[in-house]
Structures are given as structure tokens and as C-alpha cells.
Amino acid sequence: MSEEVTYADLNFQDSGRKKSIQEFGTVGIKVYITLKKEMRKLNKLQNIKEELQRNVSVQLMHSMNSSQMIRNLSLTLQEIATKLCHELYQREPEHKCKPCPKKWIWHEDSCYLVTKNYVTWQKNAMFCSAQNASLLVIKNKSVLEFVKSRNLRKYWLGLSPRKYYADYKIVDETIFSSDWFVGNTKDVDDTMFCGYIDTIYVSYTLCSDSKNIICEKLANPVKIENTLMSEIPYEKYD
């Protein structure tokens, strides 16, 4: 016998579907509300992230500006200390702020040792090397003016030794010369000719001859504390 679908059955099925739809709708609303809340949280976190990024950028810019200011201040202090030390050096050649060893002459960025000891060119080069220095090289007007002011008589120069004798020239002509020494002193022998300065002239003689010693090297940076903290006896320097 076939089953008959009664009104009650249909009504029950229909109410079941309604209930399922209602439950699904309720779940959907809950999911929607939850998603909306999470989206708000996500947007809030995004805003916080962007704010932090802006703050970090501002801090970085501030830090960079501060670092630049510190660098500029350090450079300014170094310039002031160097100028002041030059003044002190003019009045007291062995002042503690001097960036050169004792008995060396300070001129701009370099230190010079000038001594009247007659030695061969090679021995002059070896002596300078032992002082972490080198033979005198005249490659710019500042060094040229320094050399002229010292009125040097028969001092070896850092010119490349030659196999043949060369005529003398005025020292001014050496500034842009390509003859300055860049080789090895061991390659120099007694038959070669080396350059030396005699007042305003550069001449050549056998490298085995004897001339005076002169060396040069870079000056150390002026120590700010040794300069700015110096007690200056004004009554002495007035």
C-alpha cells in the first residue's frame, strides 16, 4: 500500500525547512558580524602599523639630522682647534697641540724634518722610511713656498735617480714634473744621479755623494682637547 502524505507531514517538513533557513540566517548574521568586527580590528591594526611607520620615519629623519649636526659640529671644532693650534705653534713651536713629532716642522697638512747630516741619497731614503716618512716631494705651490722659505742648501729630494746626468732647473719647474720617485731604493747604485735642492735650484749629482737630510710625512689630526683646553698666557702673547 502506497504511503500517503498528509497535511501534517507537509506542515512538519515545511516548518523544518523554515527552521533550517532561520538557523542558517542566524549563523550568516553571526559570521557577518564577526567578519565586520575582525575587519575593524584589521583596519585598526593597519592604522597602528602606518602610524608606527610614520613615527619610525620621523625618528630616523631626526636621528639622521642629529648625526649630521654632530658631524658638522665635530668638523667645526676640528677646524677651530687646528687654527688655534697654528697660532699657538707660531708662538711656541713645541706646543703640545702640535700634530708633528718633536723637532719636526709643521706646515699645513704635513710635517718636515730638516737636519744638517750629510749622507748618501739611499741613506737619506732609509732614514726617512724609519721615521714613517719619505724624501721630500714638491708637488704643489704650498710645499714649494715652504721649501723656498727655508732657503735649503744642498738637501736630497725624492726625485727618481737617473742613469745620466741632467742639467739644473729652477725648483718652480718641478711641481708638475713626472720625475718624482716611485720605485725601489734597492735599484739605486753608485753610478746613478740623484736630485737635490740648493736654494731655488734643483741639480743632480752622483747618488753616492753626500747631502743634507730632509723628510716629510702627513701630520696627525690636531687633538681638540690639547688645544681648546690649553691655558693661554695672554700677557705673554699680547
Rosetta silent file (secondary structure, phi, psi, omega in degrees, C-alpha in Angstrom):
SEQUENCE: MSEEVTYADLNFQDSGRKKSIQEFGTVGIKVYITLKKEMRKLNKLQNIKEELQRNVSVQLMHSMNSSQMIRNLSLTLQEIATKLCHELYQREPEHKCKPCPKKWIWHEDSCYLVTKNYVTWQKNAMFCSAQNASLLVIKNKSVLEFVKSRNLRKYWLGLSPRKYYADYKIVDETIFSSDWFVGNTKDVDDTMFCGYIDTIYVSYTLCSDSKNIICEKLANPVKIENTLMSEIPYEKYD
SCORE:     score description
SCORE:     0.000 S_00000001
   1 L     0.000  130.737 -178.049    0.000    0.000    0.000 S_00000001
   2 L   -71.787  145.665 -179.216    1.437    3.374   -1.030 S_00000001
   3 L   -78.107  138.569  178.970    2.241    5.863    1.677 S_00000001
   4 L  -100.451  132.799  177.899    0.001    8.885    1.819 S_00000001
   5 L   -88.171  116.202 -177.121    1.499   12.323    2.535 S_00000001
   6 L   -90.315  167.704  178.383   -0.707   14.025    4.979 S_00000001
   7 H   -62.542  -36.087 -179.395   -1.073   17.730    5.637 S_00000001
   8 H   -64.506  -41.000  178.863    0.624   17.254    8.968 S_00000001
   9 H   -62.855  -46.477 -179.237    3.629   15.715    7.278 S_00000001
  10 H   -61.976  -41.012 -179.362    3.889   18.562    4.811 S_00000001
  11 H   -64.189  -37.936  179.117    3.496   21.083    7.542 S_00000001
  12 H   -66.538  -43.671  179.157    6.249   19.375    9.569 S_00000001
  13 H   -64.491  -41.085 -179.016    8.604   19.324    6.614 S_00000001
  14 H   -65.121  -41.321  179.509    7.869   22.925    5.820 S_00000001
  15 H   -66.844  -32.640  178.073    8.466   24.010    9.414 S_00000001
  16 H   -65.683  -40.741  179.402   11.768   22.053    9.359 S_00000001
  17 H   -66.332  -41.791  179.113   12.893   23.917    6.272 S_00000001
  18 H   -60.210  -41.259 -179.933   11.938   27.225    7.822 S_00000001
  19 H   -63.990  -40.652  179.794   13.864   26.340   10.932 S_00000001
  20 H   -64.706  -41.563  179.610   16.912   25.404    8.879 S_00000001
  21 H   -64.544  -41.006  179.195   16.679   28.649    6.930 S_00000001
  22 H   -63.359  -44.377  179.294   16.318   30.607   10.149 S_00000001
  23 H   -63.549  -40.845  179.235   19.300   28.833   11.678 S_00000001
  24 H   -64.281  -40.547  178.732   21.356   29.409    8.520 S_00000001
  25 H   -64.875  -39.829  178.325   20.353   33.062    8.526 S_00000001
  26 H   -62.975  -44.876  178.496   21.310   33.394   12.166 S_00000001
  27 H   -61.537  -43.486 -179.929   24.689   31.783   11.503 S_00000001
  28 H   -60.518  -41.569  179.500   25.193   34.024    8.477 S_00000001
  29 H   -64.564  -43.012  179.103   24.434   37.112   10.545 S_00000001
  30 H   -61.955  -42.481  178.799   26.843   35.955   13.235 S_00000001
  31 H   -63.071  -43.363 -179.976   29.540   35.316   10.626 S_00000001
  32 H   -60.925  -46.628 -179.872   28.893   38.712    9.068 S_00000001
  33 H   -62.808  -42.520  179.330   29.081   40.448   12.440 S_00000001
  34 H   -62.302  -45.333  178.397   32.258   38.540   13.310 S_00000001
  35 H   -60.623  -40.568 -179.614   33.849   39.422    9.963 S_00000001
  36 H   -63.688  -41.963  177.722   32.875   43.035   10.424 S_00000001
  37 H   -62.997  -44.397 -179.012   34.471   43.088   13.875 S_00000001
  38 H   -64.692  -37.088  177.468   37.626   41.431   12.551 S_00000001
  39 H   -63.371  -40.150  177.291   37.758   43.914    9.671 S_00000001
  40 H   -61.756  -43.873  178.656   37.550   46.750   12.185 S_00000001
  41 H   -61.876  -43.541 -179.889   40.394   45.169   14.144 S_00000001
  42 H   -61.938  -44.761  178.273   42.400   44.683   10.964 S_00000001
  43 H   -63.130  -38.476  178.993   41.851   48.306    9.923 S_00000001
  44 H   -64.691  -43.983  177.995   42.812   49.436   13.405 S_00000001
  45 H   -63.268  -38.992  178.574   45.995   47.358   13.284 S_00000001
  46 H   -63.242  -41.542  178.063   46.751   48.739    9.821 S_00000001
  47 H   -64.203  -41.391  177.746   46.332   52.282   11.131 S_00000001
  48 H   -62.587  -43.129  179.059   48.599   51.487   14.069 S_00000001
  49 H   -59.746  -46.770 -179.536   51.177   49.993   11.675 S_00000001
  50 H   -63.849  -38.597  178.779   51.067   53.078    9.452 S_00000001
  51 H   -64.983  -41.521  177.876   51.357   55.361   12.485 S_00000001
  52 H   -63.817  -41.658  178.628   54.351   53.385   13.731 S_00000001
  53 H   -61.706  -41.907  177.905   55.948   53.568   10.301 S_00000001
  54 H   -63.444  -42.921  179.490   55.440   57.333   10.253 S_00000001
  55 H   -63.575  -41.647  178.937   56.903   57.626   13.745 S_00000001
  56 H   -63.537  -42.126  179.140   59.884   55.473   12.796 S_00000001
  57 H   -61.876  -42.784  179.131   60.437   57.562    9.673 S_00000001
  58 H   -63.477  -43.682  179.640   60.289   60.745   11.725 S_00000001
  59 H   -63.429  -40.806  178.788   62.687   59.272   14.287 S_00000001
  60 H   -63.357  -44.400  178.904   65.062   58.151   11.528 S_00000001
  61 H   -62.714  -41.640  179.139   64.981   61.598    9.941 S_00000001
  62 H   -63.938  -42.437  179.308   65.552   63.168   13.339 S_00000001
  63 H   -63.834  -42.727  179.189   68.396   60.754   14.009 S_00000001
  64 H   -63.578  -43.230  178.603   69.951   61.455   10.609 S_00000001
  65 H   -63.385  -39.695  179.203   69.632   65.199   11.154 S_00000001
  66 H   -65.533  -42.558  179.485   71.154   64.846   14.618 S_00000001
  67 H   -62.483  -41.037  179.314   74.023   62.753   13.248 S_00000001
  68 H   -65.545  -39.956  178.733   74.659   65.325   10.530 S_00000001
  69 H   -63.673  -40.532  179.199   74.590   68.110   13.097 S_00000001
  70 H   -65.017  -42.908  178.442   77.075   66.210   15.259 S_00000001
  71 H   -61.956  -44.966  179.703   79.349   65.628   12.261 S_00000001
  72 H   -62.747  -40.389  179.188   79.167   69.301   11.293 S_00000001
  73 H   -65.159  -41.231  179.305   79.881   70.347   14.869 S_00000001
  74 H   -62.758  -42.665  179.105   82.852   67.967   15.048 S_00000001
  75 H   -64.176  -41.207  179.279   84.262   69.345   11.800 S_00000001
  76 H   -63.412  -44.848  178.332   83.793   72.913   13.033 S_00000001
  77 H   -62.042  -39.607  179.664   85.517   72.129   16.323 S_00000001
  78 H   -64.469  -41.498  178.191   88.360   70.435   14.451 S_00000001
  79 H   -63.912  -43.485  179.619   88.806   73.488   12.208 S_00000001
  80 H   -63.163  -44.993 -179.260   88.782   75.834   15.205 S_00000001
  81 H   -62.743  -40.268 -179.243   91.261   73.645   17.081 S_00000001
  82 H   -65.890  -44.771  178.971   93.574   73.458   14.070 S_00000001
  83 H   -63.472  -42.996  179.619   93.538   77.235   13.529 S_00000001
  84 H   -64.818  -41.248  179.605   94.112   77.888   17.211 S_00000001
  85 H   -63.605  -36.702  176.025   96.924   75.336   17.314 S_00000001
  86 H   -59.654  -42.027  179.180   98.572   77.073   14.343 S_00000001
  87 H   -64.574  -44.541  179.468   98.532   80.298   16.324 S_00000001
  88 H   -64.942  -37.005 -179.157   99.976   78.600   19.388 S_00000001
  89 H   -66.053  -37.020  178.691  102.576   76.840   17.241 S_00000001
  90 H   -63.143  -31.644 -178.531  103.759   80.137   15.789 S_00000001
  91 H   -92.048  -28.958 -179.420  104.432   81.381   19.303 S_00000001
  92 L  -140.577   90.615 -173.095  105.621   78.113   20.800 S_00000001
  93 L   -54.081  -23.200  179.241  106.968   75.651   18.133 S_00000001
  94 L  -110.452   30.623  177.977  106.846   72.683   20.508 S_00000001
  95 L   -59.794  147.242 -175.101  103.379   73.350   21.913 S_00000001
  96 L   -64.972  -17.573  179.148  101.598   70.158   22.992 S_00000001
  97 L   -79.192  -13.879 -176.957   98.841   70.685   20.418 S_00000001
  98 L   -57.418  127.434 -176.020  101.375   70.359   17.570 S_00000001
  99 L   -87.329   15.717 -179.967  100.438   67.322   15.403 S_00000001
 100 L  -119.019  155.534  176.546  104.065   66.599   14.447 S_00000001
 101 L   -61.998  162.249  178.656  106.869   64.849   16.352 S_00000001
 102 L   -59.184  139.625  179.984  109.323   66.948   18.330 S_00000001
 103 L    75.917   -2.472  174.414  111.841   68.861   16.189 S_00000001
 104 L   -88.416  148.955  179.585  109.670   68.392   13.073 S_00000001
 105 E   -94.320  131.794  179.759  108.348   71.492   11.308 S_00000001
 106 E   -96.999  125.262  175.598  104.580   71.740   10.876 S_00000001
 107 E  -141.124  113.505 -177.492  103.296   73.233    7.637 S_00000001
 108 L    51.519 -116.384 -175.390   99.624   72.871    6.696 S_00000001
 109 L   -96.522   10.204 -174.498   98.884   69.112    6.496 S_00000001
 110 E  -128.808  161.221  175.282  102.473   67.897    6.629 S_00000001
 111 E  -118.897  140.641 -178.306  105.453   67.521    8.957 S_00000001
 112 E  -128.671  135.100  174.418  109.044   68.113    7.836 S_00000001
 113 E  -111.293  116.627 -178.586  112.318   67.069    9.409 S_00000001
 114 E  -118.032  116.313 -177.745  115.235   69.200    8.246 S_00000001
 115 E  -140.604  141.442 -177.938  118.647   68.261    9.574 S_00000001
 116 E   -89.492   74.901  174.447  122.224   69.004    8.507 S_00000001
 117 E  -125.211  115.093 -176.804  123.629   65.492    8.380 S_00000001
 118 E   -77.562  119.398  178.522  125.494   64.632    5.217 S_00000001
 119 E  -142.930  170.061  175.658  124.536   61.173    3.903 S_00000001
 120 L   -74.104  167.337 -179.432  124.056   59.448    0.553 S_00000001
 121 H   -60.408  -43.726 -179.226  120.714   59.565   -1.216 S_00000001
 122 H   -62.574  -42.325 -179.700  119.936   55.956   -0.268 S_00000001
 123 H   -66.802  -34.679  174.956  120.755   56.544    3.401 S_00000001
 124 H   -61.890  -45.775  179.687  118.501   59.606    3.383 S_00000001
 125 H   -62.558  -42.645  179.617  115.676   57.478    1.948 S_00000001
 126 H   -66.431  -39.870  178.527  116.270   54.724    4.528 S_00000001
 127 H   -62.042  -46.078  179.534  116.385   57.246    7.377 S_00000001
 128 H   -62.425  -42.737 -179.592  113.068   58.778    6.313 S_00000001
 129 H   -59.300  -37.881  179.114  111.476   55.341    5.952 S_00000001
 130 H   -66.473  -20.758  178.079  112.484   54.540    9.538 S_00000001
 131 L   -96.184   13.069 -173.929  110.556   57.658   10.609 S_00000001
 132 L    56.633   38.492 -179.139  107.437   56.508    8.685 S_00000001
 133 L  -132.533 -172.599 -179.565  108.219   59.330    6.282 S_00000001
 134 E  -144.419  169.337  175.265  109.663   59.799    2.809 S_00000001
 135 E   -61.430  151.974 -178.151  112.075   62.006    0.890 S_00000001
 136 L   -62.441  130.358  176.192  110.794   65.495    0.161 S_00000001
 137 L  -122.442  129.969 -178.102  108.489   65.764   -2.853 S_00000001
 138 L  -107.914   95.272 -174.555  107.480   69.175   -4.229 S_00000001
 139 L  -118.676    1.937  176.988  104.144   68.682   -5.987 S_00000001
 140 L  -151.358  168.291 -174.278  102.169   71.800   -5.149 S_00000001
 141 H   -67.165  -30.309  179.533  102.651   75.506   -4.535 S_00000001
 142 H   -63.137  -48.261  178.581  102.207   75.195   -0.796 S_00000001
 143 H   -65.284  -38.796  179.395  105.186   72.844   -0.482 S_00000001
 144 H   -59.473  -46.826 -179.461  107.116   74.996   -2.971 S_00000001
 145 H   -65.214  -37.104  177.291  106.611   78.126   -0.874 S_00000001
 146 H   -62.449  -45.683 -179.352  107.594   76.211    2.265 S_00000001
 147 H   -61.541  -44.327  179.931  110.807   74.986    0.578 S_00000001
 148 H   -63.781  -38.897 -177.639  111.660   78.472   -0.635 S_00000001
 149 H   -67.249  -23.344 -178.760  111.078   79.992    2.783 S_00000001
 150 H   -86.376  -11.754 -179.623  113.578   77.573    4.358 S_00000001
 151 L    49.170   55.611 -175.321  116.372   78.529    1.928 S_00000001
 152 L   -69.870  131.158  179.238  117.549   74.918    1.794 S_00000001
 153 E  -114.537  108.492  174.524  121.172   74.398    0.807 S_00000001
 154 E    61.640   65.129  175.341  122.059   71.004   -0.650 S_00000001
 155 E  -119.028  135.665  179.187  119.268   68.736    0.579 S_00000001
 156 E   -62.474  149.464  175.753  118.314   65.498   -1.169 S_00000001
 157 L  -119.599  161.423  178.642  114.929   65.355   -2.931 S_00000001
 158 L   -84.031   47.003  176.244  112.605   62.476   -3.698 S_00000001
 159 E   -89.270  149.152 -179.646  113.371   62.628   -7.416 S_00000001
 160 L   -66.709  129.049  176.559  113.859   59.412   -9.369 S_00000001
 161 L   -59.251  145.808 -176.583  117.557   58.531   -9.759 S_00000001
 162 E  -117.645  153.089  176.828  118.799   58.823  -13.346 S_00000001
 163 L   -78.517  -24.080 -177.017  121.351   56.881  -15.329 S_00000001
 164 L  -125.921  152.887 -179.791  122.663   60.060  -16.920 S_00000001
 165 L   -65.097  146.339  178.119  123.453   63.498  -15.599 S_00000001
 166 L  -128.368  145.674  179.186  120.809   66.226  -16.025 S_00000001
 167 L   -68.083  157.452  179.664  121.219   69.989  -16.033 S_00000001
 168 L   -69.626  159.643  175.791  119.924   72.018  -13.120 S_00000001
 169 E  -143.522  162.504  176.277  116.483   73.667  -13.226 S_00000001
 170 E   -72.253  140.264 -174.733  114.600   76.199  -11.125 S_00000001
 171 H   -57.441  -31.027  179.068  112.697   74.485   -8.313 S_00000001
 172 H   -58.021  -28.040 -176.243  109.386   76.001   -9.544 S_00000001
 173 H   -77.837   -5.718 -176.774  109.631   73.785  -12.636 S_00000001
 174 H   -88.979  -13.531 -172.965  109.494   70.596  -10.574 S_00000001
 175 L   -55.903  -48.100 -176.164  105.881   70.952   -9.362 S_00000001
 176 L   -99.526   18.510 -178.520  104.274   69.272  -12.365 S_00000001
 177 L   -73.564  149.897  175.662  107.251   67.027  -13.085 S_00000001
 178 L   -98.444   11.783 -175.132  106.819   63.291  -13.596 S_00000001
 179 L   -88.184    1.864 -177.392  110.342   62.695  -12.251 S_00000001
 180 E   -70.179  143.174 -170.324  109.321   62.163   -8.620 S_00000001
 181 L   -67.849  130.436  176.455  110.473   58.857   -7.188 S_00000001
 182 L  -135.970    8.296 -175.318  108.044   55.918   -7.163 S_00000001
 183 L   -97.338 -153.490 -178.613  110.462   52.983   -7.391 S_00000001
 184 L  -110.049  128.982 -178.401  112.550   50.872   -5.039 S_00000001
 185 H   -63.349  -20.623  179.533  115.656   52.351   -3.387 S_00000001
 186 H   -68.568  -18.780 -179.692  117.384   48.979   -3.768 S_00000001
 187 H   -82.300   -4.436 -177.816  117.510   49.599   -7.512 S_00000001
 188 L   -88.583  132.313  176.358  119.757   52.641   -6.989 S_00000001
 189 L  -124.272  175.258 -173.368  123.522   52.171   -7.418 S_00000001
 190 L   -68.792  -11.088 -178.589  126.583   54.405   -7.076 S_00000001
 191 L   -93.120   -3.767 -177.106  126.728   55.166  -10.796 S_00000001
 192 L   -90.679  164.376 -178.258  123.298   56.837  -10.889 S_00000001
 193 E  -112.342  132.530 -178.174  122.496   60.526  -10.438 S_00000001
 194 E  -117.881  152.097 -176.635  120.117   61.825   -7.768 S_00000001
 195 E   -90.938  147.812  176.628  118.450   65.221   -7.400 S_00000001
 196 E  -145.037  161.274 -179.459  118.919   67.729   -4.608 S_00000001
 197 E  -105.972  139.316  176.729  117.804   71.278   -3.890 S_00000001
 198 E  -136.367   99.707 -172.422  120.156   74.216   -3.459 S_00000001
 199 L    57.576 -105.258 -177.555  118.226   77.395   -2.617 S_00000001
 200 L  -107.486   12.970 -178.063  115.935   77.862   -5.668 S_00000001
 201 E  -118.992  149.133  173.372  117.642   75.343   -7.952 S_00000001
 202 E  -112.731  124.060 -178.501  117.361   71.589   -8.411 S_00000001
 203 E  -126.053  170.750  178.634  120.555   69.874   -9.511 S_00000001
 204 E  -122.401  144.728  174.997  121.818   66.312   -9.989 S_00000001
 205 E  -149.026  172.568  178.727  124.894   64.601   -8.651 S_00000001
 206 E   -59.038  136.598 -178.361  126.017   61.010   -8.049 S_00000001
 207 L   -62.862  -19.716  179.304  123.688   59.284   -5.603 S_00000001
 208 L   -81.318   -9.036  175.387  126.763   58.164   -3.690 S_00000001
 209 L   -69.592  171.170 -179.022  127.621   61.788   -2.872 S_00000001
 210 L  -113.185  132.052  176.113  126.584   63.240    0.482 S_00000001
 211 E  -137.400  175.018 -179.926  123.904   65.880    1.015 S_00000001
 212 E   -73.919  162.753 -177.051  121.694   67.001    3.901 S_00000001
 213 E   -98.274  135.735  168.859  118.633   65.108    5.134 S_00000001
 214 E  -144.723  135.632 -179.911  115.036   66.199    4.751 S_00000001
 215 E  -130.598  158.215  176.019  111.920   64.052    5.275 S_00000001
 216 E  -141.252  151.225  173.470  108.187   64.643    5.068 S_00000001
 217 E  -158.875  164.420  179.953  105.024   62.899    6.254 S_00000001
 218 E   -67.955  140.434  176.695  101.375   63.667    6.881 S_00000001
 219 L   -76.554  149.777  173.757  100.598   65.466   10.114 S_00000001
 220 L   -73.347  158.702  174.688   98.264   63.835   12.612 S_00000001
 221 L   -62.009  143.510  177.123   94.912   65.497   13.251 S_00000001
 222 L   -66.687  131.326  179.119   95.142   68.234   15.863 S_00000001
 223 L   -78.988  118.693 -175.602   93.817   66.950   19.182 S_00000001
 224 H   -58.447  -43.332 -176.831   90.923   69.176   20.163 S_00000001
 225 H   -65.757  -31.042  179.735   91.393   68.627   23.903 S_00000001
 226 H   -75.263  -15.799 -177.414   95.086   69.592   23.719 S_00000001
 227 H  -101.858  -56.760 -175.512   94.169   72.840   22.003 S_00000001
 228 H   -68.996  -23.468  179.621   90.888   74.097   23.385 S_00000001
 229 L   -93.427    3.076 -178.357   91.886   73.166   26.936 S_00000001
 230 L   -70.334  141.390  174.135   95.253   74.913   26.677 S_00000001
 231 L   -86.607  120.021 -177.353   95.954   77.719   29.082 S_00000001
 232 L  -102.444  112.262  178.437   96.967   80.733   27.023 S_00000001
 233 L   -73.977   90.116 -173.290   99.097   83.271   28.896 S_00000001
 234 H   -58.629  -36.763 -178.608   97.623   86.349   27.262 S_00000001
 235 H   -63.463  -26.481  179.606  100.073   88.702   28.913 S_00000001
 236 H   -76.039  -34.705 -173.125  102.872   86.789   27.218 S_00000001
 237 H   -98.770   -3.381  179.751  101.315   86.955   23.759 S_00000001
 238 L   -67.260    0.000    0.000   99.907   90.473   23.819 S_00000001
